[in-house]
Amino acid sequence: MRSVPGRVEFIALLAMLFATIAFSIDAMLPALPEIGQELTPDDINRAQLVITSFVLGMGLGTLFTGPLSDTFGRKPVILGGAALYITMSLVAARAETLEMLLLARLVQGLGAAGPRVVALAIVRDLHSGRAMARIMSFVMTVFTLFPALAPSMGAVIIELSSWRGIFVAFVIFSSVASLWLMIRLPETLPRENRRPFRFSVLWAATRELVGHPIVRISITVQSLVMAMLFSLISNVQQIYDISFGRGDSFPIWFGAIAVLAASGSVLNARLVMRLGMRFLITAMLIVQVVTSGLALLLFVGGVPGNIGFAVFLIWQFSLFFQMGLVVGNVNALAMEPVGHIAGLAASIIGAVSTVLAVLIAVPNALMFDGTPVPLASGIFVEAVLALLLMRWLARIEAAQPA
């Protein structure tokens, strides 16, 4: 077997695979007004479903991609998912109705689940525990550059062509990542470690997975944290445009905050080996409860325009920064007891947390009333619940025998 690429190239390749997701979501944000006017002029707010339909498909797809990668190997599943993603990107580029576009995005998300889940399993094949969390922190650092750049890239593509041109960019991006993977990364799951794709085997492995209270609680915490992010992303363009009249400068502000928030992943990489995953997750959730609570009080109180916009920017930064200190850690926390079934574990963790996050985020986002109040209310409740769950997890672990 060929040797694994050096750490820098390995991190860059994984970051590009993960970035397929960020690019697919964030590049669409500047296109939502145009999509709404063209495909659903009677209810422009429905255009935001272009975001959550992709995420829902990705969540559903993760139920299958992990087990398939445990059976057939990591690379074939990633490349098969990429082929589906590319095909649906071409379908979406020619969609004439919102329903067809949403269906294409749903199936496109199914394809994106391959790179998302199996890339995590690849990391688990080669690393574990805090070392895995550290690698994921570096990956997330590079990955966060794409949310910074994607809205501006989407805006440029729209200016040069239309929102349909963004899907052509998705085809090019995924093709490059797939070719890189094919040429440079060897298969990380040896044949002797593969598990047959039989429902009896999958059921037994699933029962083992859900039997771990640490895994169950970690999945729920991850669902709530991801719901915060999906709710924000679904509403963020409208809030900039309608609530604060900053629609034209949205890509610049969004990108600047994403770049600054990447420091969360850098900080996590430096601290996780010393302080541990649980401490950092809990500490960041405490900060989020306080930040979201203050933002909600100020928005309800009718803070003036420019000051209100500044409050929103700080709050948005806190939510993006939180992802760097929570997502990689909570993933590693959930995967730690189940490394011997890494593909299946990654699938169930990713599927359940993503689908639950979408189910929470969609109604929250559709409550948009021209102000950030509904969004802030929902995120505050989610942060409180996630923090309470982490406290519960600490009590469970303290009660276990040493």
Secondary structure per residue as TSV (DSSP state, phi and psi in degrees):
chain	resnum	aa	ss	phi	psi
A	1	M	-	360.0	136.9
A	2	R	-	-63.9	153.1
A	3	S	-	-74.0	151.6
A	4	V	-	-67.6	141.8
A	5	P	-	-55.5	160.3
A	6	G	-	-57.9	164.5
A	7	R	H	-57.3	-42.1
A	8	V	H	-63.5	-48.3
A	9	E	H	-66.9	-39.0
A	10	F	H	-60.1	-46.7
A	11	I	H	-64.4	-41.8
A	12	A	H	-64.5	-41.1
A	13	L	H	-64.6	-46.8
A	14	L	H	-63.4	-38.5
A	15	A	H	-62.3	-38.1
A	16	M	H	-68.5	-37.3
A	17	L	H	-63.6	-45.8
A	18	F	H	-64.8	-35.1
A	19	A	H	-66.6	-19.0
A	20	T	H	-53.7	-38.3
A	21	I	H	-71.0	-49.5
A	22	A	H	-60.5	-42.5
A	23	F	H	-63.2	-42.1
A	24	S	H	-65.9	-26.8
A	25	I	H	-92.1	-56.0
A	26	D	H	-75.7	-28.1
A	27	A	T	-68.5	-20.4
A	28	M	T	-80.4	-17.3
A	29	L	G	-58.5	-46.5
A	30	P	G	-67.2	-16.8
A	31	A	G	-84.9	-13.9
A	32	L	H	-58.8	-43.8
A	33	P	H	-60.6	-42.5
A	34	E	H	-67.3	-41.3
A	35	I	H	-63.0	-43.6
A	36	G	H	-60.6	-44.6
A	37	Q	H	-67.1	-34.5
A	38	E	H	-84.4	-41.3
A	39	L	H	-107.1	-22.3
A	40	T	-	-144.8	61.4
A	41	P	T	-63.8	-24.4
A	42	D	T	-77.8	-18.3
A	43	D	-	-150.3	79.1
A	44	I	G	-62.2	-27.9
A	45	N	G	-61.2	-22.0
A	46	R	G	-67.4	-18.1
A	47	A	G	-61.1	-26.6
A	48	Q	G	-65.2	-16.0
A	49	L	H	-65.9	-15.9
A	50	V	H	-60.9	-31.0
A	51	I	H	-77.4	-54.0
A	52	T	H	-72.8	-25.9
A	53	S	H	-65.8	-38.8
A	54	F	H	-64.0	-45.4
A	55	V	H	-64.7	-39.1
A	56	L	H	-62.3	-45.6
A	57	G	H	-60.7	-40.6
A	58	M	H	-62.7	-40.9
A	59	G	H	-64.8	-44.0
A	60	L	H	-64.8	-38.5
A	61	G	H	-64.8	-28.7
A	62	T	H	-69.0	-14.1
A	63	L	H	-66.8	-26.1
A	64	F	H	-107.9	-31.7
A	65	T	H	-67.7	-36.6
A	66	G	H	-65.2	-53.5
A	67	P	H	-58.6	-39.0
A	68	L	H	-63.0	-37.4
A	69	S	H	-71.9	-27.1
A	70	D	H	-69.4	-24.6
A	71	T	H	-93.8	-46.9
A	72	F	H	-104.1	-6.5
A	73	G	-	103.8	162.5
A	74	R	H	-73.8	-46.4
A	75	K	H	-64.5	-46.5
A	76	P	H	-58.2	-36.3
A	77	V	H	-72.0	-41.2
A	78	I	H	-60.7	-46.4
A	79	L	H	-69.1	-36.1
A	80	G	H	-64.8	-41.8
A	81	G	H	-63.0	-38.5
A	82	A	H	-63.7	-38.6
A	83	A	H	-63.1	-42.0
A	84	L	H	-65.1	-42.0
A	85	Y	H	-59.5	-45.5
A	86	I	H	-65.0	-43.0
A	87	T	H	-61.0	-45.5
A	88	M	H	-71.0	-27.1
A	89	S	H	-62.5	-40.3
A	90	L	H	-68.1	-37.6
A	91	V	H	-64.5	-45.3
A	92	A	H	-61.9	-35.1
A	93	A	H	-63.7	-21.6
A	94	R	T	-109.8	7.7
A	95	A	-	-63.9	136.9
A	96	E	-	-107.9	-9.9
A	97	T	S	-131.8	158.3
A	98	L	H	-64.2	-37.4
A	99	E	H	-62.0	-42.7
A	100	M	H	-65.6	-39.2
A	101	L	H	-64.2	-43.2
A	102	L	H	-65.5	-38.1
A	103	L	H	-64.8	-44.0
A	104	A	H	-62.6	-40.0
A	105	R	H	-66.4	-38.2
A	106	L	H	-60.3	-48.1
A	107	V	H	-71.7	-34.5
A	108	Q	H	-58.6	-39.6
A	109	G	H	-63.6	-36.4
A	110	L	H	-57.8	-42.4
A	111	G	H	-66.9	-38.0
A	112	A	H	-68.4	-18.7
A	113	A	H	-63.7	-28.0
A	114	G	H	-59.8	-61.5
A	115	P	H	-57.0	-37.1
A	116	R	H	-65.5	-53.3
A	117	V	H	-78.8	-45.1
A	118	V	H	-71.0	-30.4
A	119	A	H	-61.7	-38.3
A	120	L	H	-65.7	-39.9
A	121	A	H	-65.0	-34.9
A	122	I	H	-61.5	-43.9
A	123	V	H	-61.3	-42.4
A	124	R	H	-67.9	-30.3
A	125	D	H	-60.1	-33.1
A	126	L	H	-106.7	-18.5
A	127	H	-	-143.2	165.1
A	128	S	-	-150.1	164.7
A	129	G	H	57.3	-136.1
A	130	R	H	-67.7	-29.8
A	131	A	H	-64.6	-39.1
A	132	M	H	-64.0	-44.1
A	133	A	H	-60.9	-35.5
A	134	R	H	-68.2	-44.0
A	135	I	H	-60.8	-44.1
A	136	M	H	-63.7	-31.2
A	137	S	H	-65.9	-42.8
A	138	F	H	-64.4	-41.3
A	139	V	H	-61.2	-45.0
A	140	M	H	-65.1	-30.2
A	141	T	H	-62.9	-47.4
A	142	V	H	-68.5	-41.3
A	143	F	H	-57.7	-36.3
A	144	T	T	-70.6	-12.5
A	145	L	H	-67.7	-28.8
A	146	F	H	-71.2	-42.8
A	147	P	H	-59.0	-28.7
A	148	A	H	-70.0	-41.0
A	149	L	H	-90.7	-30.3
A	150	A	H	-59.0	-45.1
A	151	P	H	-60.9	-39.6
A	152	S	H	-65.9	-40.7
A	153	M	H	-62.5	-43.3
A	154	G	H	-61.8	-41.7
A	155	A	H	-63.2	-40.9
A	156	V	H	-64.5	-43.7
A	157	I	H	-62.8	-42.2
A	158	I	H	-61.6	-40.9
A	159	E	H	-64.1	-37.8
A	160	L	H	-81.7	-29.0
A	161	S	S	-135.9	-94.6
A	162	S	-	-165.4	-174.9
A	163	W	T	-62.6	-22.9
A	164	R	T	-67.9	-28.6
A	165	G	H	-64.9	-22.9
A	166	I	H	-62.7	-35.7
A	167	F	H	-70.1	-30.0
A	168	V	H	-65.7	-38.9
A	169	A	H	-63.0	-36.3
A	170	F	H	-61.2	-40.6
A	171	V	H	-61.0	-45.3
A	172	I	H	-65.1	-45.9
A	173	F	H	-60.7	-48.7
A	174	S	H	-65.9	-35.2
A	175	S	H	-64.6	-42.0
A	176	V	H	-64.6	-45.8
A	177	A	H	-61.6	-41.3
A	178	S	H	-65.4	-42.7
A	179	L	H	-63.4	-41.6
A	180	W	H	-59.9	-46.6
A	181	L	H	-61.0	-45.5
A	182	M	H	-59.2	-39.8
A	183	I	H	-83.6	-38.8
A	184	R	H	-106.0	-27.2
A	185	L	-	-103.7	122.6
A	186	P	-	-74.0	163.5
A	187	E	-	-64.9	130.4
A	188	T	-	-97.5	-6.8
A	189	L	S	-111.4	103.6
A	190	P	-	-59.4	152.7
A	191	R	G	-59.4	-36.9
A	192	E	G	-69.1	-15.3
A	193	N	G	-99.6	3.9
A	194	R	-	-82.5	151.7
A	195	R	-	-111.0	135.2
A	196	P	-	-64.3	145.4
A	197	F	-	-84.0	76.4
A	198	R	-	-122.3	138.7
A	199	F	H	-62.9	-31.9
A	200	S	H	-64.1	-39.9
A	201	V	H	-68.2	-43.5
A	202	L	H	-65.2	-39.1
A	203	W	H	-64.8	-42.3
A	204	A	H	-63.6	-41.9
A	205	A	H	-66.7	-37.7
A	206	T	H	-65.4	-42.4
A	207	R	H	-61.5	-38.9
A	208	E	H	-63.6	-41.3
A	209	L	H	-63.8	-51.9
A	210	V	H	-74.3	-9.0
A	211	G	T	-75.6	-11.5
A	212	H	-	-89.4	114.4
A	213	P	H	-60.9	-32.1
A	214	I	H	-61.4	-42.8
A	215	V	H	-65.7	-46.0
A	216	R	H	-59.3	-47.1
A	217	I	H	-68.7	-39.3
A	218	S	H	-61.7	-40.3
A	219	I	H	-61.3	-43.2
A	220	T	H	-66.8	-41.2
A	221	V	H	-62.2	-44.1
A	222	Q	H	-62.9	-37.6
A	223	S	H	-59.9	-45.5
A	224	L	H	-66.9	-40.9
A	225	V	H	-65.6	-42.6
A	226	M	H	-68.1	-33.5
A	227	A	H	-61.9	-38.0
A	228	M	H	-57.6	-47.0
A	229	L	H	-66.9	-46.5
A	230	F	H	-64.5	-38.2
A	231	S	H	-61.5	-46.5
A	232	L	H	-62.2	-48.5
A	233	I	H	-63.7	-37.2
A	234	S	H	-63.2	-33.4
A	235	N	H	-101.8	-14.0
A	236	V	H	-62.4	-40.1
A	237	Q	H	-65.9	-40.3
A	238	Q	H	-65.9	-38.6
A	239	I	I	-65.6	-44.6
A	240	Y	I	-58.9	-44.1
A	241	D	I	-79.6	-54.9
A	242	I	I	-83.8	-44.5
A	243	S	I	-74.3	-37.5
A	244	F	T	-123.6	1.3
A	245	G	S	62.0	35.6
A	246	R	-	-118.8	29.5
A	247	G	S	-59.5	-38.4
A	248	D	T	-66.6	-33.4
A	249	S	T	-97.5	6.9
A	250	F	H	-52.6	-49.6
A	251	P	H	-59.2	-33.6
A	252	I	H	-69.7	-49.9
A	253	W	H	-62.8	-44.9
A	254	F	H	-60.4	-45.3
A	255	G	H	-65.0	-42.7
A	256	A	H	-62.6	-42.4
A	257	I	H	-66.8	-40.2
A	258	A	H	-62.4	-40.1
A	259	V	H	-64.5	-46.6
A	260	L	H	-62.7	-39.0
A	261	A	H	-70.9	-17.3
A	262	A	T	-61.3	-19.4
A	263	S	H	-61.8	-21.6
A	264	G	H	-63.0	-42.2
A	265	S	H	-68.0	-39.3
A	266	V	H	-62.3	-45.7
A	267	L	H	-62.8	-40.4
A	268	N	H	-63.1	-41.2
A	269	A	H	-60.3	-32.6
A	270	R	H	-80.4	-29.8
A	271	L	H	-100.2	-25.4
A	272	V	H	-64.6	-35.2
A	273	M	H	-68.6	-25.7
A	274	R	H	-95.0	-41.0
A	275	L	H	-100.3	-23.4
A	276	G	-	92.5	157.1
A	277	M	H	-67.3	-44.3
A	278	R	H	-63.6	-42.5
A	279	F	H	-62.2	-45.9
A	280	L	H	-67.2	-40.3
A	281	I	H	-60.5	-49.4
A	282	T	H	-63.6	-44.0
A	283	A	H	-61.4	-41.9
A	284	M	H	-69.1	-34.8
A	285	L	H	-68.5	-35.3
A	286	I	H	-60.6	-45.8
A	287	V	H	-59.7	-41.0
A	288	Q	H	-68.9	-37.5
A	289	V	H	-59.8	-45.9
A	290	V	H	-65.0	-47.4
A	291	T	H	-64.1	-46.8
A	292	S	H	-67.1	-37.5
A	293	G	H	-62.8	-44.8
A	294	L	H	-64.8	-43.2
A	295	A	H	-60.9	-42.6
A	296	L	H	-61.8	-45.0
A	297	L	H	-60.1	-41.2
A	298	L	H	-69.5	-40.0
A	299	F	H	-66.8	-41.3
A	300	V	H	-64.5	-36.6
A	301	G	T	-73.6	-4.4
A	302	G	T	72.9	47.3
A	303	V	-	-59.0	138.7
A	304	P	-	-58.8	163.3
A	305	G	H	-44.5	-68.8
A	306	N	H	-65.4	-37.5
A	307	I	H	-67.7	-41.5
A	308	G	H	-61.6	-39.0
A	309	F	H	-65.2	-40.3
A	310	A	H	-63.4	-40.6
A	311	V	H	-61.2	-43.4
A	312	F	H	-63.7	-40.5
A	313	L	H	-61.5	-44.2
A	314	I	H	-63.8	-42.4
A	315	W	H	-66.0	-43.2
A	316	Q	H	-59.5	-42.4
A	317	F	H	-59.3	-42.5
A	318	S	H	-62.9	-36.4
A	319	L	H	-70.7	-41.8
A	320	F	H	-67.8	-41.8
A	321	F	H	-62.1	-38.1
A	322	Q	H	-58.0	-37.4
A	323	M	H	-59.9	-38.2
A	324	G	H	-68.5	-24.7
A	325	L	H	-101.7	-4.8
A	326	V	H	-121.3	-51.1
A	327	V	H	-61.8	-51.1
A	328	G	H	-60.9	-39.3
A	329	N	H	-69.3	-43.6
A	330	V	H	-71.3	-30.2
A	331	N	H	-64.5	-48.5
A	332	A	H	-63.1	-36.9
A	333	L	H	-63.0	-42.6
A	334	A	H	-71.3	-33.8
A	335	M	H	-80.7	-21.9
A	336	E	G	-56.4	-44.3
A	337	P	G	-76.6	-8.3
A	338	V	G	-129.1	38.0
A	339	G	G	-63.2	-27.7
A	340	H	G	-74.9	-11.8
A	341	I	G	-127.2	50.7
A	342	A	H	-59.2	-42.4
A	343	G	H	-63.9	-48.3
A	344	L	H	-64.6	-41.5
A	345	A	H	-61.4	-44.6
A	346	A	H	-61.5	-38.2
A	347	S	H	-65.0	-51.1
A	348	I	H	-66.2	-43.6
A	349	I	H	-60.7	-47.8
A	350	G	H	-66.4	-43.2
A	351	A	H	-65.8	-52.3
A	352	V	H	-63.7	-45.7
A	353	S	H	-66.1	-38.5
A	354	T	H	-71.2	-46.2
A	355	V	H	-63.9	-44.1
A	356	L	H	-60.9	-40.4
A	357	A	H	-62.3	-41.6
A	358	V	H	-65.1	-43.5
A	359	L	H	-61.3	-32.7
A	360	I	H	-78.2	-41.1
A	361	A	H	-74.0	-38.9
A	362	V	H	-59.5	-53.5
A	363	P	H	-62.8	-35.4
A	364	N	H	-61.1	-45.6
A	365	A	H	-70.2	-37.4
A	366	L	H	-70.9	-10.6
A	367	M	T	-79.4	0.2
A	368	F	-	-51.6	126.9
A	369	D	-	-122.1	18.4
A	370	G	S	97.3	-6.1
A	371	T	S	-129.3	164.4
A	372	P	S	-80.0	1.9
A	373	V	H	-61.6	-49.9
A	374	P	H	-59.8	-39.9
A	375	L	H	-64.1	-47.3
A	376	A	H	-64.0	-36.6
A	377	S	H	-62.7	-47.9
A	378	G	H	-63.1	-43.9
A	379	I	H	-68.2	-35.9
A	380	F	H	-61.2	-45.6
A	381	V	H	-62.6	-42.9
A	382	E	H	-62.1	-40.9
A	383	A	H	-65.6	-40.6
A	384	V	H	-62.7	-45.9
A	385	L	H	-62.8	-42.5
A	386	A	H	-63.0	-40.8
A	387	L	H	-64.6	-43.1
A	388	L	H	-61.7	-37.1
A	389	L	H	-66.4	-39.2
A	390	M	H	-65.9	-35.8
A	391	R	H	-63.8	-41.9
A	392	W	H	-62.5	-42.4
A	393	L	H	-60.7	-41.1
A	394	A	H	-61.9	-38.8
A	395	R	H	-67.8	-38.5
A	396	I	H	-63.2	-44.9
A	397	E	H	-67.0	-36.7
A	398	A	H	-66.7	-28.5
A	399	A	H	-83.0	-14.5
A	400	Q	S	-73.8	146.0
A	401	P	-	-64.8	145.1
A	402	A	-	-67.9	360.0
